[in-house]
């Protein structure tokens, strides 16, 4: 790539060092202009390119999580270096372009997106191709669901269910959160060959397109899809509006969305037994990870780089963290918990925050020692156990609960 700085520095054909461009800058303000030509990806890291074997149509989409932005465009890519983004996209004339914000075709094949609010580089998103799209509006905002054309009949069959879940969760989050939805549109794209379950890009959530069911499925599978929709929507506030400062707090993103996804789905939809599913499937994942030699605290104190962060992307960061938050809500009371969450959003919106910031926001709404709770639950490893015994005598039945461990636990 060619790099030209407006401060009188010219870097031309500078060799990359571990895919990084070293800069030596003088004091003062600088403006950096870069022109880069990058390769498409087939691994789901960067801009993935897929050609549908059914009809030969081609689709591209980004997955920039952690540090994969470097595979699409040059950037200073720490999560606490937020910026506004202006995207223009050139495509074949029969394609549709989706981004984080409202995007319009100016002339054939030339698209321009509205300027985003401040977001981290790992959350920038583009999905382009001859999408099959179903569009609607809710609360004055454009909503859309999208898939590749060959899956159109299957998305059409489930469109009302997906949109109903989306609207119900959206409304429930607005009852919980004082900060309104912080972006100008809400698209959900079911993309091919996705290497994760879903990704919480602001305004453009991407899902693996296996969630567009091709045949009859169980109610549990539909509930799982609904939970993922609720989970990713929770990230619009916790993760996108307020973003972690560094990857040591990845659990805060995922544990919060995991807890809020299950709780909100239970409250807002006909899936009222979601916590049973959590107890059977998700908690077992957390228990297993927490009793291995590779266990780590929910909130580790040292994460040196993105490779280390990725190792912590496991049942502890999702399931154990969500269980801890559920216990915290029980211990604090939901009213105090939500008051603290709303203080957190207000203090740090469109910026970054740490675990300490989060705990400080909660502590402002309770007399309980939330910092000590966090040290006990989030900075330690291993499990506590609750053991029940039953004493049955004529005309009496007594349940005794014994707690083995040191963490505060409210039942």
N, C-alpha and C positions, 0 to 999 in steps of 0.2 A: 504494500500500500504506500501511497505518497502522503506525507504529512506536512502541512504548512502551518506554522504558528503566526498569528497576527502580531506577535511581539518581536518580530525580527529574527526568529529562529527558523531555519529551513532544514527539515529532515527528509531526505530523499532516498528511497530504496534502502532504508535502514533495516538491517537484519533483525528478525524476531528472536527473542530469548524466551524459550518455553512458551511460545505463542504470545509473548508480551513484547510491547514496544517500549524500551527504556527512554525516558525523557529527562533531559537536564535543562531546567528552567531558571531564568533569572527572576529576581524579585519583581512583584507587580502583577497586574492582571494579564491574562493570556486568553487568546481565542484560538481554538484548534480546529482545523478543517481536515477531514480525512476522506479519502476515496478508497474503497476496499471492494475487491471482488472475492466472494466466498463460494465454497462448494456446498451444494445441497447435501443433506444427511440422509442416511438410511438406517440410522440407529435411534432416532427419536431425540437426539441431542442437537439442538440448533434448529435449522429449518429443514424439516423432514419432507421428502418428496415421495409421493405414492402414485402409481398408475393402477387403476382398477382393472383387474383381469376380466371382469364381467363386460365392460363396455369400452375400455381403453381410455377413459377420462383420467386426467391427472389432477392431483390436489397437493397443495403444500400448506404446512402450518408450522408454527414455532413452538418449541418447548425449551425455555431459557432458564429453568430452575437451577438454583445454586449459581454456578459460574458459566453456564452454557451460552450466555450472551455472546461470548467471544467467538462463537462459531457463526454468528450472523452479522454483527457489526462491532467495531471497536468501541470500547466503553471503559470508564472507571466503574468497576462493577461491585463495589461493596454495597450491601443493602442499605447502609445509612447515607449513601450519596444519592439522594433522590433528585429527579429532574422532571420537567415537563417535556413531552415528546410531540413533535409534529411529523407525521408520516405521510409520504406520498408513495403510491404503488402503481407500477405499470404491469399490466397483465394481458393475456389474450382477451379479445373483446367479448367472449361469451362467459367470462368468469365473473364471480362476485367476490368482493373483498370484505372481510370482517376484521375489525381491530378493537382496541380497548375502548374506543369512543365512536360516536356517530361518524359513519364513513359514506361518502357520496361519490358517484362517478361524475367527473367533470366533463370529459369527452370519452369517446370509445376507448376502453382499456386504460384510462388514466383516472386514478382514485385519490381522494384526499380525505384524511381523517381530521376531525376536530382536535385541537390541542388537548392533551390529557392534563389532569391535575398532577401534582408531583407524585411520582411512583418510582419504585426501585427498578433497576435494569432487568432483574430476573422476572419481572411481571409484565414486561412489554410483550404484546401478542399480535400476531397476524395469522389469519387463515384465509387462503385464497383457492378458488377453484369453481367449477360449475355446480355449486351447492344446490341441493333441494332445500328450500327454506319455507318455514311457516312463521309468519310474522303477526304480531298483535300489539296491543298497548295495554299497560296497566299502571294506574296511578299517574298517568300523564307521561310515562316513559315507554319507548319502544322496546318490546321484548321479541326475541326470535329463537327458534330452534332450527338446527341445520344438520344435514348429513349428506353423504355422497348420493348421487342420483340413483344408483342401483339399489339403495336401501329405502327409497322414497315410500313404497307401499307399507313398509314396516313402521317407519316413523309416523306416517299418516294414521296408522291404526292406533298408535299409542299417544298421539299428540295431545289430545285433551287431558289424558291422565298426567302427562309430564307438565303441561302448562298449569293444570289445577294445583299440583304439588308446588310448583314454582310460585304461583300467586299466593297460596296459603302460607308458605314459609316467609315470603317477602312481607306479607302483612303482619305476621306474628313478630318478626324481627323489628318492625317499626313500632310495635306495641312495647317491646322490651327496651329498645335503644332510642335515646333522645336524638342522636345524630341521624339525619335522614340518609338514605342510600347515597353514597358520595360520587357516583358516576352518572353519565348521561344516557346510558342504555344498558340492556342486559341481554346478551346473546349466550346461548349454550350450543356448542358445536360438538357433534359426535364424530370424532376423527379416526381414520384408519391407522392401524399399526402403532397405536399409542403405547408408550412403554411404561405408563403408570395407570392408575385408576382414573384420575382427573387432576386438573390443575386450575388453581384459583385466579387466573389472570383477571384483573379488574375489567368488568364489562364484557369479557369474552371468556367464559369458562369452557375449557376443553375436556371432553370425556372420551374414554375408549369407546369405539362404536359397537363393541359387544353389548353395550347397554341398549342398543336398538335391537330388541328381541326379534329373532327371525321365526320363532315357533312358540308354542305354548310353554309358559313358565309358571313356576309356583308363586304363591303370594309372597313367600319369603324373598324370592329374587326381585320381585317388584318393590318390596319394602327396602331391599338393599339399594336399589337404584334411587329410590326416594330419599334414603338417608344420605347418599352421596350428593344429591342435589342440595339438600339442606346443609350438609357439611361445607360444600364449596361456597354457598351463599354466605355462611357465617364468616368466611374469610374476607368478604368484601369490607367488613369492619375490622376484624382482628386478623391482621396480616397485610391488608391492602391500604386501608385508611390509616391504621397504626401498624407500623412494621417493626420487626425485631431490629435491634441495632447491629447484632452480629449473630452468627449461626449457633452459638451456644444456647440461644433461646428458641431454637426451632420447635421445641416442645410446646412453647406458648402458642404458636400458630396452630399446631396440630391438635394438641390436647383441648384447647378452647373450642376449635371447630368440631372436634369429635364429641365433646360434651354437649355443645349447643345444638349440633345436628340431631343427636338422639332426642334431646329434651324438646326441641322445637317441633320435630316430626310428631312426637307423642302428643303435644299440646294442640297442634294446628291441623292434623289430618286424621284419617280413620285408622292409621297405623298406631294404635294406642299401646301396643305391647313391645315397643322397640327396646326398652331396657332389658327385657327378657332375652332378646337376641344378643344384646351387648354382653350380658352375663355369660351366655353360652359360648359365643364365638370370640368376641374381642378380648374379654378379660383373660381367657385361657392363653391367648397370645401374649398378653402382658406378663402373666404368671410365669410362663415358660421362659421368656427372655430375662426375667428378673432373678431367676434361680440358676442361671448359667454363669460360668466364669467370666463371660464377657459383659455381665450386667454393668450398668452405669446409673448414676442418679437421674431422676426425671430432668432436673436442671443441672447439668454438669458445669463445673467451674472453669474448665479450660478446654476450648475447642480451637486449635491452632489454625486450621485450614478447612477448606470445603470437603476434602477427602475424609477428615475426621468427623465432620458434621454428618456426612452421608452414612457413616457407620452407626450413628445414633438415631437414624431414621427407622425406628423399629417399634415393637409392641410396647416398649416403655414410654417412648415419646407420644404415642397415640393412646393406647388403652390404659396403661397405668396412670399416665398424666390426666386422662379424662376421668378415671376413677377418683383420683386425688381431688380434682376440681369438684366432682359430685359430692365428695365428702366435705370439701370446703363450703359448698353451698349449704349443706345440711348443718354444718358447724356454725356458720355465720348467720344463716337465714337468707332466703332468696332475695328478700327486699333489700337487705344490706349489700348483698353480692351485686345485684344489678345496679344499685346506686354507685358502688365502687367502679363497676365497668363503665358506666356513663361518665363518671369523673375522668377515668382513664382516656376515653375517647376525646373528651373535651380538652384535656391537657395536651394530648399528643397527636391530634388529627393531622394527617398529611405529613407526619414526621415519624420519628423512630423512638422506641422505648425499650427498656430492659426489664428483667424480672423485678428489680428493686423498685422501678417506677410503677409496675403493676401492683405490687404489694402495698406501696405507699398510697395508691389510689383506693385500694380496699380498706386500708387501715383508717382512712379518713371517715369511714362510716360505721365504725364499730369500736367498742372498748376492748375487744379481745386482742390478744397479742398475735397478729397475723404474721409478723416477721418470724416469731418463734415457730409458728405452725409451718411456715415455708421451710425453715431450716430442718425441721423434723421430717417432713413429708417429701420435700423436693431435693434436698441436698444429700440424702442417704440412699442406700440400696437395700434390697431384700424386702421380704414381706412380713407384715404382722399377721397374726391369725386370731380369729374369733371362734371359740369352741362352745357348743351348746350342750347342756345336759338337761334331762327331763326327769323330774321326780313325780311319780304317780302314786297316790295314796287314795284310799276311799274318799270319794267326793272332792278331791283336790287334784290339781295338775299344775306343777310349778316348773317354769323354764328358767334356767340359770345360764347367763352368758359370761364367759371368761375371755378376757383380752390378753393375749400373749404378745408383748412388744412394748415399745416406748412412745409410739406416736399418739397424739390426742385423737380419740375416735368417738364420734357421736353416733348412737344408734337409735 
